[in-house]
Amino acid sequence: MRSRLLGKAVSYCVIFPKNYENCGDKFPVLYLLHGLFGRFDNWLTNTKIIEYAADFPGLIICPEGADGWYTDNFERKNHFYESYFFQELIPHAERRFPVRAERNSRAVAGLSMGGYGAFKFAFRRPEMFCFAASMSGAFHAAGIFDDKENEIWKELQPSISAAFGEKDQKTRMENDLLRIIEDFPAEKFAELPSLYFDCGKQDSFLPANQKLNKAFLRRKIAHDFKLFPGGHDWNYWDARISGVLKLAAEKFRA
């Protein structure tokens, strides 16, 4: 599809349900986001998602997110990866494919950078999704700065600076997931989608996931958090995506 906001053509993958061609009905849809240094077809090439999705009741759409952190940065030309998702990709999908354009039939999930994006979208636009999931979420991204204290995250810093700007920029604060959660009104908790996230016990992102869990517990936001053996790699995500698909399917059927 051609994106005006990104100033370029972007690709995406669609995994169709088994009865797609013989069914006149419309389907629910799961938007599945990739991680940093990834691309739209990563889930197809690095996992057995086609096999796992054999009984999934809806479409799975894997969009291109580049290294944009699913974030708008108004200081950079054509860096509108959040607005592109909501204003262009979802309307495009709902025009082109027979998917139900309603909250109870729409979900979002992702890994690492995509896990951050999925949860940010869930809090930014809770009226859009019934379910949001993260695997190995990079929830601490907006708090990583280009300095010696964050030397461990040196590989991530160029993309983070491009997406969120410098340390004191407004874009940083507006896209800090922990800040978004702390500022979310308590009277609107019931409007949030069902939230699920997991992380590997050997993952360097584990502290960020545990910190998010504590924030949810402190604010009494309903969620499901699980730990499994594994690191920050495709072996882990291949093992976890089937469970996420089952949870999304349960929400759609409910």
N, C-alpha and C positions, 0 to 999 in steps of 0.2 A: 504494500500500500504506500501511496505517496503521503508523506507527513509535511504539512505546512509548518508546524511548530518546530520540527527538527531540521527542516530544510533539505530533506532527502527522502529517497525511497527506503522503506524498512521492510524486512521480511518477517514472517511468522509461520509457525507450524500449527496444524490442526489435526487432532486425533479424533476420529469420528466413532460413535458407538456402532455396535454390530448391526443394529436394525435401522441405521440411518436412511438407507435408500428405500426401504419398504415401509417406512412409517410417515404418515402424513402429519404427525403431531410435531410440536416444538420441543426443544430439549433444554435442560439446564446446562450451565457452562462453568468450567473451572479455568481461571487464568493462572498459568503456572510460570513463575518468573525464574530466570537463571541468575547465576552469581557473577561476581567480579571476574574480569578476564574471560568471560564466557560469551555465548551467543545463543540465538533463539532455538537452535536445534540440539543443544547440549543434552537435554533430557532424552532425546531420541537416540543419540549416538553413545551415551555413557551409561544408560540404564536399560532395563528390560520393561520400560513403561508400556510398550505396546502389549506385551503379555499381561502385565498387571491390570491394564485397563480393559481387558476382554469383557468384563461384565459391568463396566462403569456406565451409568445410565445417561451420561451427557457428553458434550464436546469438551475436549481439553485444548486450550489455545495457549501456545508458548510464544510470547512476543519477543522482539528484539529490544534489549534495554541497554546495549553497549556497556560502557563503564560509567553510566550516568547516575547511578545510585537512585534511580526512580525519583529524581528530584529536579525541581525548577531552580535555575540560577539565573536571575535577571541581569547579572553582570556579564554573562557570556552569551554570545550569539547562538541561537538555536539549541540552547541547553534547557529544554523544557520536557524532561522525561516523565514528570508527574502529569502535567497537563495533556501531553500526548496520549497517555494511557486512558484518561477519563474523557477527553474531548474528541479524540480521533479514533483510537483503537476500538474501544467498546462500541461506539456508534457504528463504526465500520463493520464490526463482527455482527452486530444485531441487524444490520441491513443485508449483509451478504449471506448469512446462515440462519436456519430456522431455530434460533435460540430464544428463550423466554426473556424478555426485557423486564425482569422483576427481581426484587431483592432475594426472595426465597429460592430463586433458581440461579443465583450468581455467587461464586466463591473465588477466593484468591489465595495462592500459596506460593512459596518460593524457598530457595536455599541461600544461605549466607547473605550476600547483598540483596537477593530476592526475598529472603525471609524478613529482612529489615523493611523492604518495600511493601511486602504484603501486610505487615502489621501497621506500618504508617498509613497505608491506604485504608485499613480497617477503622482507624481512629479518625482519619481525616474525613472519610465519607462512609460512616456506619450504615447509612440508609441504602447503600449499594450492595452490601454483601450479607449473606446469612452465615458464612463460615470463612475464617482466615487461619492459615497455618504457616508455620516457619520451621525449617530444619536448619540447625546450626546458624541461627540468625546473627548478623553483624550489627547488633543493636547499638553498639558503642561507636559507630562510625563517625557521627557528627562531633564526637568528643576527642577524636584523634587529630593532633596537630603536628606540623612539621617542625619538631624540636627533638632534643636529645632524650627527653622523658618518654617519648613515643617511638624510640628507635626500633623497638620490636616490630612495629607496624610500618616500617620504612617502605615496604613493597606496596602498601595500600595508599600511601600519602599523596602521590601525584593525582590519582583519581579523586580522592577525597577533597583535596584542595580545589580541583576543578569543579566539583559538584557543590561543595558547601562554602567555598571561599576561605578567606583568612579567619584567624581565631575569633575576632570580635565582630564578624559580619553578621548581619541580620539573618541571612540564609542559614547560618549555623544554628542559631537559636530556634528558628521556625521549623527546622527539620530534625531537631534533637528528639528522638523518640521518647526518652525518659521525661523530658520537659513536656512533650505533648500529652503524655499519660498523666503527669502531675496536674496539668491544667485542664484536663477533661472534666466537665461538670458531673458531679456525682448523680444528679437527677437524671442524667442521660445514660447511665450505665446499662439500663435495661434495653437501650437501643443498639448496643454494640453487637456485632456478630459473635457467634461461638468462636472462642480463641483456643488454639492448640499450638504448642511448640515443643520441640525436643532438641537435644544436643548430645554429642558424644562425650563420654567421660574423659577421653584423652584429647579433646578438642581445645585448642588455645582460646577459642571463643566462649568456653564454658563459664568463666567469671561474668561475662556480659549477659549471658542467659540467666545465670543465677541472680544477678542484680535485677534483671527485669522481673523475674519471678517474685522477688522480695517487694518490688514496687507494686505489683498486682496484689499481693497479699496485704500490703500496708493500706492500699486504697480499697481493698475488698472488691476487686474486679474479678468476676468469674472467669476461670481459665483452666486449662489442663496442661501441665508441664511434666515431661518425662525425660529421664536420662537413660542412655543405652551405651553399651561398649562401642568404641570407635572414635575416629578422629575426624578431621575436616577434609573429607575426600569422597570420591564417587562410590567407593565401597559402602560407606555409611549411607549416602543418599539413595543409592540403589536399594538398600535394605529398608529404608524408611518410607519411600514414596508410596509403596503399596498400601501401607497403613493410612497415610494421608488420603489416598483415593477412597478408601473404605469409609473414613469419617465424613468426607465430603458427600459421598453417595447417601449415607445415612441421613444427613441434613436435608438433601434434596428430596428423599423419599418421605421424610417427615412433613 
